[in-house]
Amino acid sequence: MQQIINFIIRNKNFLLFLLLFSISILFTIQSHSYHKSKFINSANFLTGSIYNSANNISEYFSLKSQNKLLSEENKHLKSLLYNSKSIMEKEHLDSLNTPYYFSNAQVIKNNYSATDNIILINKGENDSIKQDFGVVTTQGIIGIVDETSGNFATVISILNTTSSISAQLKKTNHFGTLEWDAKNPAIVQLTDIPKIANVLVGDTIVTSGRSSIFPKDINIGLIENYKLDAAENYYEINVRLFNDMTDLEHVYIIENTNKPEITNLLNE
């Protein structure tokens, strides 16, 4: 307290000047409308700039939570999208169910430079994730769940020489097998497309829906080039992936709730 008093005594002239100067400015602003409007505009600009800066900082630190919300929303929209496709293909709407359930996950390890690449995600048995669930992003397919633990799961990437996925031309129903030759992480191969199919560079390749893992019409990529095989009966097609398989973060896991019934029927 004594230090404050000593400060005031030492600087009494300067403090008196500031007080009188402030009072004079206040009287000037109150008595002249022009000065008053300028002061208010300046104050609004200053406070607006402060709030805008604070908001930008707040938005930056909330990006993680916002991304999580967007991921949840996309999961819901994807579920509606692919279930609605199944609904439209049913004849009896009163007896239909919605077989595809989407959940989201995050990639915590991603291999793409080996021949048998595996992806690790942060969801597992505790999240009801099981073997043979499909994994996709908003751009297209990623792979199929292989092994699971309580909190994690490994995914056989489409960049894996053991991967084999049913795919087709989007504009027709000609389908074949999607594989990878371990040469380029941006290019996969589609085989067994008959030569009677109308194949063009730039055509879109999608999932065929002929397995119990992926719904139909999930994007895969575009035809880069193609040729006939040695017997000249089928096309060998190079497909440029929509996904950048070297840059993965958020993914969606697809559960087909009808899969156990389908598997049991086929086994019988």
C-alpha positions in Angstrom: 0.0 0.0 0.0 2.9 2.4 0.9 4.4 1.7 -2.5 1.2 2.8 -4.3 1.1 6.0 -2.2 4.7 6.7 -3.0 4.1 6.1 -6.7 1.1 8.6 -6.7 3.2 11.2 -4.9 6.1 10.8 -7.3 3.9 11.0 -10.4 1.2 13.4 -9.1 1.7 15.9 -11.9 1.6 13.4 -14.7 -1.5 11.7 -13.2 -3.2 15.0 -12.7 -2.5 15.8 -16.4 -4.0 12.4 -17.5 -7.1 13.0 -15.3 -7.7 16.5 -16.7 -7.0 15.3 -20.3 -9.5 12.4 -20.0 -12.2 14.7 -18.6 -11.7 17.1 -21.4 -12.0 14.4 -24.0 -15.1 13.1 -22.3 -16.7 16.5 -22.4 -15.7 17.0 -26.0 -17.3 13.7 -27.0 -20.5 14.3 -25.1 -21.0 17.8 -26.4 -20.2 17.2 -30.1 -22.2 14.5 -32.1 -19.4 14.1 -34.7 -16.8 13.3 -32.1 -19.2 11.0 -30.3 -20.0 9.0 -33.5 -16.3 8.7 -34.3 -15.5 7.4 -30.8 -18.3 4.8 -30.9 -17.2 3.6 -34.3 -13.6 3.3 -33.1 -14.7 1.5 -30.0 -16.8 -0.9 -32.0 -13.9 -1.5 -34.4 -11.6 -2.2 -31.5 -13.9 -4.5 -29.6 -15.0 -6.2 -32.9 -11.3 -6.9 -33.7 -10.7 -8.3 -30.3 -13.8 -10.6 -30.4 -12.9 -11.7 -33.9 -9.4 -12.6 -32.9 -10.7 -14.4 -29.8 -13.2 -16.3 -32.0 -10.5 -17.4 -34.4 -8.4 -18.7 -31.6 -11.3 -20.5 -30.1 -12.2 -22.0 -33.5 -8.6 -23.2 -34.0 -8.6 -25.1 -30.6 -12.1 -26.5 -31.3 -11.1 -28.1 -34.6 -10.7 -31.5 -33.1 -14.2 -31.5 -31.6 -15.7 -30.0 -34.8 -14.0 -32.8 -36.8 -15.5 -35.3 -34.5 -19.0 -33.8 -34.9 -18.5 -33.8 -38.7 -17.4 -37.4 -38.7 -20.5 -38.4 -36.7 -22.7 -36.5 -39.1 -21.1 -38.1 -42.1 -21.5 -41.5 -40.5 -25.2 -40.9 -40.1 -25.6 -39.6 -43.7 -23.7 -42.5 -45.2 -25.9 -44.9 -43.3 -29.0 -43.2 -44.7 -27.5 -43.1 -48.2 -26.6 -46.8 -48.6 -29.6 -48.1 -46.7 -31.8 -46.0 -49.0 -30.2 -47.6 -52.0 -31.1 -51.0 -50.5 -34.6 -49.8 -49.8 -35.1 -48.7 -53.4 -34.1 -52.1 -54.7 -36.7 -53.9 -52.5 -40.1 -54.8 -53.9 -41.9 -55.0 -50.6 -41.2 -51.9 -48.6 -43.3 -53.0 -45.6 -41.0 -55.9 -44.8 -37.6 -54.3 -45.3 -34.9 -53.6 -42.8 -31.8 -51.4 -43.0 -28.8 -53.7 -43.2 -25.9 -51.3 -43.2 -24.6 -49.7 -40.0 -21.8 -47.2 -40.1 -19.4 -46.3 -37.3 -16.4 -44.0 -37.5 -12.7 -44.6 -36.5 -9.3 -43.0 -36.8 -6.3 -44.4 -38.6 -3.3 -44.6 -36.2 -0.9 -46.6 -38.4 -0.9 -46.9 -42.2 1.4 -49.0 -44.3 1.5 -48.5 -48.1 5.1 -49.3 -49.2 5.1 -53.0 -48.6 3.4 -55.7 -50.6 0.9 -56.9 -47.9 0.0 -53.6 -46.3 -2.0 -53.4 -43.1 -3.9 -50.4 -41.5 -4.4 -50.0 -37.8 -7.5 -48.2 -36.5 -8.6 -47.2 -33.0 -11.8 -49.2 -32.8 -12.1 -52.9 -31.8 -14.2 -55.6 -30.1 -15.3 -53.1 -27.4 -16.9 -51.1 -30.2 -18.6 -54.2 -31.8 -16.0 -54.2 -34.6 -15.6 -57.7 -36.1 -13.7 -59.4 -38.9 -14.8 -58.8 -42.5 -16.4 -55.4 -41.8 -15.8 -53.0 -44.7 -13.7 -49.8 -44.2 -14.2 -46.7 -46.4 -13.7 -42.9 -46.4 -15.7 -40.2 -48.0 -13.7 -40.8 -51.2 -14.0 -44.6 -51.5 -13.0 -48.0 -50.1 -10.0 -48.6 -47.9 -10.1 -52.3 -47.1 -11.6 -55.0 -44.9 -11.2 -55.6 -41.1 -8.9 -58.6 -40.5 -8.0 -59.0 -36.8 -9.5 -57.3 -33.7 -8.5 -56.7 -30.1 -10.4 -54.9 -27.4 -9.7 -51.3 -28.6 -8.0 -51.8 -32.0 -8.4 -53.6 -35.3 -6.2 -54.3 -38.3 -7.5 -53.7 -41.8 -6.3 -55.5 -44.9 -5.7 -52.5 -47.2 -6.7 -52.6 -50.8 -2.9 -52.1 -51.3 -2.4 -55.7 -50.2 -1.6 -58.5 -52.7 -4.0 -60.8 -50.8 -6.9 -58.3 -51.2 -9.7 -59.4 -53.5 -12.8 -57.2 -53.8 -15.8 -57.4 -56.2 -16.0 -54.2 -58.3 -17.8 -53.1 -61.4 -18.2 -50.4 -64.1 -20.6 -47.8 -62.7 -22.3 -47.3 -66.0 -23.0 -51.1 -66.5 -23.3 -54.2 -64.4 -20.1 -55.8 -65.8 -18.1 -56.8 -62.7 -14.8 -58.3 -61.9 -12.1 -58.6 -59.2 -10.2 -55.7 -57.7 -6.6 -56.6 -56.9 -3.2 -54.8 -56.5 0.1 -55.6 -58.2 2.3 -53.9 -55.6 3.7 -51.4 -58.0 1.9 -48.1 -57.4 0.0 -47.1 -54.3 -2.3 -44.9 -56.4 -3.2 -47.6 -59.0 -5.1 -50.9 -58.5 -6.1 -53.5 -61.1 -9.6 -54.7 -62.1 -9.6 -58.1 -63.9 -12.3 -60.4 -65.4 -14.2 -57.7 -67.1 -15.5 -59.4 -70.3 -14.4 -57.8 -73.6 -18.0 -57.2 -74.6 -18.2 -54.5 -72.0 -18.0 -50.9 -73.2 -14.8 -49.8 -71.4 -13.5 -46.2 -71.7 -10.6 -44.3 -70.0 -12.1 -42.1 -67.3 -15.0 -44.5 -66.5 -15.8 -44.8 -62.8 -15.3 -48.1 -60.9 -17.5 -48.8 -57.9 -18.2 -51.7 -55.6 -20.6 -54.3 -57.1 -22.6 -55.2 -54.0 -22.1 -58.8 -54.8 -20.5 -59.6 -51.5 -21.8 -59.2 -47.9 -19.1 -56.7 -47.0 -19.6 -53.5 -49.1 -22.9 -52.0 -50.3 -23.2 -51.4 -54.0 -21.9 -48.2 -55.7 -19.2 -47.1 -53.2 -16.6 -45.2 -55.2 -13.2 -46.8 -56.0 -11.6 -44.9 -58.8 -11.3 -44.0 -62.5 -10.0 -46.2 -65.3 -6.5 -45.1 -66.1 -5.9 -47.5 -69.0 -6.7 -51.0 -70.1 -5.8 -53.9 -72.4 -7.1 -57.4 -73.2 -5.5 -60.3 -71.5 -3.4 -63.0 -73.3 -6.5 -65.0 -74.4 -8.2 -61.7 -75.4 -11.4 -62.6 -73.5 -11.2 -60.2 -70.6 -9.9 -56.7 -69.9 -7.0 -56.0 -67.6 -7.8 -52.5 -66.2 -5.7 -50.1 -64.2 -7.8 -48.0 -61.9 -6.6 -44.8 -60.3 -8.0 -44.6 -56.8 -10.1 -41.7 -55.5 -8.4 -42.2 -52.1 -4.9 -41.0 -51.4 -3.9 -44.2 -49.6 -0.7 -42.5 -48.3 -2.8 -39.9 -46.4 -5.5 -41.5 -44.3 -7.0 -40.2 -41.0 -10.8 -40.6 -40.6 -12.5 -43.7 -41.8 -15.9 -45.4 -41.6 -16.6 -49.0 -40.7 -19.5 -50.8 -42.4 -21.4 -53.6 -40.7 -23.9 -55.6 -42.8 -26.3 -56.8 -40.2 -27.6 -59.4 -42.7 -24.2 -61.0 -43.2 -24.6 -63.8 -40.6 -27.8 -64.9 -42.2 -26.3 -64.8 -45.7 -23.2 -66.7 -44.6 -25.2 -69.4 -42.9 -27.4 -69.8 -46.0 -24.4 -70.1 -48.3 -22.7 -72.6 -46.0 -25.8 -74.8 -46.0 
